[in-house]
Amino acid sequence: MIVAFTSLHPGGATFLDWSWHWLKGNESFWNAELGWIPLVDNPVQTQNAHDHKKNHLGEIESWWKFLELAHNQLESPDTDITFYPYLTPIVEDTLKQYVENINLMAEKNISVVVIKKTKLIPYMSERSGIEDGYEMQQFLSNNPDIDQKMSIKEIREIASIRLIPQMTGWLGRIDKEYGSFNSSVLVLQDDEILNHTESSMEKIFRHHNFKMDFSRLEHWRKIANDWRSKIVQSSEFFNQLPEICEAVIKGFDLKLDDYKIGFLEQSLMMAHLMKDYGRRLLLPDDKFPKGTKDLHRFLK
């Protein structure tokens, strides 16, 4: 069988893909470029589960080309092939194409598990550990009206105004469009995957009428705990954002060196200073001070 573990946002699809194979007792899986390769016993070596070399396909045309190849590998009903279809940029047309093609796959007996974004955080790809420059480029892709020749300072100021309203509206459109999924598509929420990982896997296995390999469950639980802890760590800045913004407002000396303060974090800090305190952070150039006391000087 062919199973798609998919999401339009970072949320655990790679980990679910690996968990499916591990908990089914599979020793290997099929990668379209590498062929049949051994399944790693621990995909979580850094911030995420990317040591599992899943089939990661970002264009609709590539989805269907992959499925043609995958069908040729189905030697028996017990053969498992999985992949992670996604789309960028994240815009309204993308969402409609995504739902339409997920439904088309379901009609062709491809099993689909969708992770539905319900939380404002993560906003973009901060869970994935991608370098900071990618965050700004993704924002620009999602906002094609912005002149890419503008300075980082100017783009950051625009992002601070747009990010929260855009994501709030986007969550509403997701909720509406996902209601059109084929009844065979299994939809799991992002917080469900993170906070109730084992019960989410149980739901996936029940949906497919399979039983887990319980001899592998204890090891899987250790890996799942590690995976969850790394995601929580990556969200630490956002959990501390109210305290950080208060320190900026009051001019307290709170060092930010322990956090990864990139384009996304900078823009959201500016956004929350406006939203919660009605103050704008107007910096003179592209540099972003690394301490709240220094930031305080640029409040307007």
C-alpha positions as CSV (number, residue, x, y, z in Angstrom):
1,M,0.0,0.0,0.0
2,I,1.0,3.6,-0.5
3,V,0.6,6.1,2.4
4,A,1.0,9.8,2.2
5,F,1.9,11.6,5.5
6,T,1.5,15.3,4.6
7,S,1.2,18.8,5.9
8,L,1.4,22.3,4.5
9,H,3.4,23.4,7.5
10,P,6.1,21.8,9.8
11,G,4.3,19.6,12.2
12,G,5.7,16.1,12.3
13,A,5.0,14.4,9.0
14,T,8.5,13.1,8.7
15,F,8.3,11.6,12.2
16,L,5.0,9.9,11.4
17,D,6.4,8.5,8.2
18,W,9.3,6.9,10.1
19,S,7.0,5.8,13.0
20,W,4.7,4.0,10.5
21,H,7.6,1.9,9.2
22,W,9.1,1.3,12.6
23,L,5.9,0.3,14.4
24,K,4.9,-2.0,11.5
25,G,8.1,-3.9,12.0
26,N,9.6,-2.9,8.7
27,E,13.4,-3.2,8.3
28,S,13.6,-1.2,5.1
29,F,11.6,1.3,3.0
30,W,11.6,2.5,-0.5
31,N,13.2,5.8,-1.5
32,A,12.6,6.9,-5.1
33,E,16.2,8.0,-5.6
34,L,18.0,5.4,-3.4
35,G,15.8,2.4,-3.8
36,W,15.2,0.0,-0.9
37,I,17.3,1.2,2.0
38,P,17.5,0.2,5.7
39,L,15.2,2.0,8.1
40,V,17.2,3.9,10.7
41,D,16.5,3.0,14.4
42,N,16.7,6.7,15.4
43,P,15.8,9.5,13.0
44,V,16.0,12.3,15.6
45,Q,19.7,13.3,15.6
46,T,19.3,17.1,15.6
47,Q,16.1,19.2,15.9
48,N,13.8,17.0,14.0
49,A,13.4,13.5,12.4
50,H,15.2,14.3,9.2
51,D,17.7,11.4,9.4
52,H,14.8,9.4,8.0
53,K,15.3,9.8,4.2
54,K,11.6,10.1,3.3
55,N,10.3,10.9,-0.1
56,H,9.7,14.6,0.1
57,L,7.9,16.1,-2.9
58,G,7.1,19.8,-3.2
59,E,5.3,20.1,-6.6
60,I,2.0,18.5,-7.6
61,E,3.5,17.2,-10.8
62,S,6.2,15.4,-8.8
63,W,3.6,13.8,-6.6
64,W,2.1,12.0,-9.5
65,K,5.4,11.0,-11.1
66,F,6.4,9.5,-7.8
67,L,3.2,7.6,-7.5
68,E,3.7,6.1,-11.0
69,L,7.1,4.8,-9.9
70,A,5.8,3.7,-6.5
71,H,3.0,1.5,-8.0
72,N,5.7,-0.4,-9.9
73,Q,7.3,-1.3,-6.6
74,L,4.2,-2.8,-5.0
75,E,5.2,-6.4,-5.2
76,S,2.6,-7.6,-2.8
77,P,-0.3,-6.2,-0.7
78,D,2.0,-6.1,2.3
79,T,4.5,-3.8,0.6
80,D,4.7,-0.3,2.3
81,I,5.6,2.8,0.4
82,T,5.3,6.2,2.0
83,F,5.9,9.8,1.0
84,Y,5.5,13.4,2.1
85,P,3.8,15.6,-0.4
86,Y,3.7,19.3,0.3
87,L,3.4,22.6,-1.6
88,T,4.9,26.1,-1.5
89,P,4.4,29.0,-1.4
90,I,1.7,29.0,1.2
91,V,-1.0,31.0,-0.5
92,E,-4.8,30.6,-1.1
93,D,-4.4,28.9,-4.5
94,T,-1.9,26.5,-3.0
95,L,-4.4,25.5,-0.4
96,K,-7.1,24.7,-3.0
97,Q,-4.7,22.7,-5.2
98,Y,-3.5,20.8,-2.1
99,V,-7.0,19.7,-1.1
100,E,-8.0,18.9,-4.7
101,N,-5.0,16.7,-5.2
102,I,-5.2,15.0,-1.8
103,N,-8.8,14.1,-2.7
104,L,-7.7,12.8,-6.1
105,M,-5.1,10.6,-4.5
106,A,-7.8,9.3,-2.0
107,E,-10.0,8.4,-5.0
108,K,-7.1,6.4,-6.4
109,N,-6.8,4.4,-3.2
110,I,-3.8,6.2,-1.9
111,S,-4.1,6.4,1.9
112,V,-3.6,10.0,3.2
113,V,-2.8,11.2,6.7
114,V,-3.0,15.0,6.9
115,I,-1.5,17.1,9.8
116,K,-3.8,20.1,10.2
117,K,-2.3,23.4,11.4
118,T,-4.4,24.9,14.2
119,K,-1.8,27.0,16.2
120,L,-0.2,30.3,15.3
121,I,3.1,28.8,16.2
122,P,5.1,27.6,14.3
123,Y,4.5,30.5,11.9
124,M,6.8,29.2,9.2
125,S,9.5,26.7,9.4
126,E,11.2,27.3,12.7
127,R,10.7,23.7,13.8
128,S,12.7,22.5,10.9
129,G,16.0,24.1,11.8
130,I,16.3,25.8,8.4
131,E,18.7,28.7,8.2
132,D,17.4,32.2,8.9
133,G,17.6,33.4,5.3
134,Y,15.0,30.9,4.3
135,E,12.5,32.5,6.7
136,M,12.7,35.8,5.0
137,Q,12.6,34.2,1.5
138,Q,9.5,32.3,2.5
139,F,7.8,35.4,3.8
140,L,8.7,37.1,0.5
141,S,7.3,34.2,-1.5
142,N,4.0,34.4,0.4
143,N,4.0,38.2,-0.2
144,P,4.9,38.7,-3.8
145,D,3.9,42.4,-3.8
146,I,7.0,43.2,-1.7
147,D,10.0,44.5,-3.6
148,Q,12.8,42.0,-2.9
149,K,15.4,44.7,-3.3
150,M,14.2,46.4,-0.1
151,S,16.5,46.3,2.9
152,I,16.2,43.7,5.6
153,K,15.0,46.4,7.9
154,E,12.2,47.4,5.6
155,I,11.1,43.9,4.9
156,R,11.2,43.1,8.7
157,E,8.9,46.1,9.4
158,I,6.4,44.9,6.8
159,A,6.5,41.4,8.3
160,S,5.9,42.7,11.8
161,I,2.6,44.2,10.5
162,R,1.5,41.3,8.3
163,L,2.5,38.1,10.0
164,I,-0.1,37.7,12.7
165,P,-3.1,38.8,10.7
166,Q,-2.0,36.7,7.7
167,M,-1.6,33.6,9.8
168,T,-4.9,34.2,11.6
169,G,-6.7,34.4,8.3
170,W,-4.8,31.4,7.0
171,L,-5.9,29.2,9.8
172,G,-9.5,30.2,9.1
173,R,-9.1,29.2,5.4
174,I,-7.5,25.9,6.4
175,D,-10.4,25.1,8.6
176,K,-12.9,25.8,5.8
177,E,-11.0,24.0,3.0
178,Y,-10.1,21.0,5.0
179,G,-13.8,20.3,5.5
180,S,-13.8,19.3,1.8
181,F,-11.5,16.4,2.2
182,N,-12.6,12.9,1.1
183,S,-14.0,10.9,4.0
184,S,-11.2,8.4,3.7
185,V,-8.5,11.1,4.5
186,L,-7.4,10.9,8.1
187,V,-6.9,14.4,9.6
188,L,-4.9,14.9,12.8
189,Q,-4.2,18.3,14.4
190,D,-0.7,19.6,15.0
191,D,-1.1,19.8,18.8
192,E,-2.6,16.3,18.8
193,I,0.6,14.9,17.1
194,L,2.8,16.8,19.5
195,N,1.0,16.3,22.8
196,H,-0.5,12.8,22.2
197,T,2.0,11.2,19.8
198,E,1.3,7.6,20.8
199,S,-2.5,7.9,20.7
200,S,-2.1,9.6,17.3
201,M,-0.1,6.6,16.0
202,E,-2.7,4.2,17.5
203,K,-5.4,6.2,15.5
204,I,-3.3,5.9,12.3
205,F,-2.9,2.1,12.8
206,R,-6.6,1.6,13.6
207,H,-7.5,3.7,10.5
208,H,-5.5,1.2,8.4
209,N,-6.7,-1.9,10.3
210,F,-3.1,-2.8,11.3
211,K,-1.6,-3.7,14.6
212,M,1.6,-2.2,16.0
213,D,4.7,-4.3,16.5
214,F,4.7,-4.1,20.3
215,S,8.3,-5.4,20.5
216,R,9.3,-2.1,19.0
217,L,7.1,0.2,21.0
218,E,9.4,0.8,24.0
219,H,12.2,2.0,21.8
220,W,9.8,4.1,19.8
221,R,8.6,5.8,23.0
222,K,12.1,6.9,23.8
223,I,12.6,8.3,20.3
224,A,9.2,10.0,20.4
225,N,10.0,11.7,23.8
226,D,13.3,13.0,22.3
227,W,11.5,14.3,19.2
228,R,8.9,16.1,21.3
229,S,11.5,17.6,23.6
230,K,13.4,19.1,20.7
231,I,10.3,20.6,19.2
232,V,9.4,22.2,22.6
233,Q,13.0,23.6,22.9
234,S,12.7,25.1,19.4
235,S,9.5,26.9,20.5
236,E,11.1,28.2,23.8
237,F,11.5,31.8,22.4
238,F,7.8,32.0,21.5
239,N,6.8,30.8,25.0
240,Q,9.0,33.5,26.5
241,L,7.9,36.2,24.1
242,P,5.6,38.0,26.6
243,E,8.5,38.2,29.1
244,I,10.9,39.4,26.5
245,C,8.6,42.1,25.2
246,E,7.9,43.4,28.7
247,A,11.7,43.6,29.3
248,V,12.0,45.7,26.1
249,I,9.2,48.0,27.2
250,K,10.7,48.5,30.7
251,G,14.3,48.7,29.6
252,F,15.3,45.7,31.6
253,D,18.6,44.0,30.7
254,L,17.6,40.6,29.4
255,K,20.1,38.9,27.2
256,L,18.8,37.1,24.1
257,D,22.0,35.2,23.3
258,D,20.5,31.8,24.3
259,Y,17.8,32.2,21.7
260,K,18.0,32.0,17.9
261,I,16.8,35.5,17.1
262,G,16.5,35.5,13.3
263,F,14.2,37.3,10.8
264,L,11.1,35.6,12.0
265,E,11.7,36.1,15.7
266,Q,12.7,39.7,15.2
267,S,9.5,40.4,13.2
268,L,7.3,38.7,15.7
269,M,8.9,40.6,18.6
270,M,8.1,43.9,16.8
271,A,4.6,42.7,16.1
272,H,3.8,41.8,19.7
273,L,5.3,45.1,20.9
274,M,2.7,46.9,18.7
275,K,-0.1,44.5,19.5
276,D,0.3,44.3,23.3
277,Y,1.8,47.7,24.1
278,G,1.1,50.0,21.1
279,R,4.8,50.7,20.7
280,R,6.8,50.5,17.5
281,L,10.4,49.2,17.4
282,L,12.1,51.4,14.7
283,L,15.7,50.4,14.1
284,P,18.1,52.6,12.1
285,D,19.5,49.8,10.0
286,D,19.5,46.0,9.3
287,K,21.2,45.1,12.6
288,F,19.0,43.8,15.4
289,P,20.4,44.4,18.9
290,K,20.8,41.2,21.0
291,G,19.6,42.6,24.3
292,T,16.3,44.0,25.5
293,K,17.9,47.1,27.1
294,D,19.5,48.0,23.8
295,L,16.2,47.4,22.0
296,H,14.4,49.7,24.4
297,R,16.3,52.7,23.0
298,F,14.6,52.3,19.7
299,L,11.0,52.2,20.9
300,K,8.6,54.9,19.5
